[in-house]
Amino acid sequence: MSYRKTKTKQCRLVGVPVQDGAGRLGCEMGPSAYRTAGIARALSELGHSVTDLGNVAPLPQRPMKQWQCGAEAAAGGGGLDRRAVEGGV
């Protein structure tokens, strides 16, 4: 299969290793697997300019106090604005 040369695209690779909510273990290794498989090289061979920006890392969660629950827990421990949780925004 041959590909037509078109205008070069700028590709930026950003890895987002996430395990939360996945049905299988190992999903957080996905970005590394793409890199090991040579995704940047493959895109370059297609004529694209590639920049690998690495992986993003989530901010560490703040521990919840045992007495927090409901809106207090969401506003205080989850990084949400209290007004949004209480319906003010």
Secondary structure, DSSP 4 states (H G I P E B T S, - for coil): ------SPPEEEEEE----TT-SSTTGGGHHHHHHHHTHHHHHHHTT-EEEEEEE--PPPPPPPPTT--HHHHHHHHSS--HHHHTT--
